[in-house]
Every structure is written in C-alpha cells, then in structure tokens.
C-alpha cells in the first residue's frame, strides 16, 4: 500500500475527506486507507459510511484496525491517543 492511497482525517469538514476518497477511487485506485487519531476517529467513520452509502455503493470495508499511540508532549510527558485505520476496497 503506497502512501498516496492514505487519507489522513483531521479537523476539516467531512465532505472534504469524502471528496478525497471518491477522487482516489475514480482515479483507478482500488484501495484507500483512512487514518485518524483522537477526536477525529468519529469523523473517519462518518467519511467511510458516507462514501459507502451515498457515493460508491459497491465499496467494501476491508479491515478496521484500532490501536493506541503514545505521543510525547512539549514538556516531555507521554500521552496515550487512540487511533483507527479503515481500509476501503472497491472490486
């Protein structure tokens, strides 16, 4: 999986990320990975569901990985942050 097939979910509106996924899929890519951390996890799930239900009905959720990442803050303190990867595939 190349890095160009990954969509990082952040604080932008949901439809920006939906457009990114649909553009990737229409460009000939058969697989896209959505990655999000922390509060953006719910936005990543929204993106996957909107793409699947409204725009590309024949897309499938191939795999969902959840994990915890340790982030080192400015003062050297470690903070645990949840992360998710949603793998979408079109046959």
Protein Blocks (a to p, Z undefined) as FASTA:
>chain_A
ZZklpccddfbcfklmmmmmmmmmmnopabdcdddehjlmmmmmmmmmmmmmmmmmmbcc
fbdcddddddddfkopacdddddddddddZZ
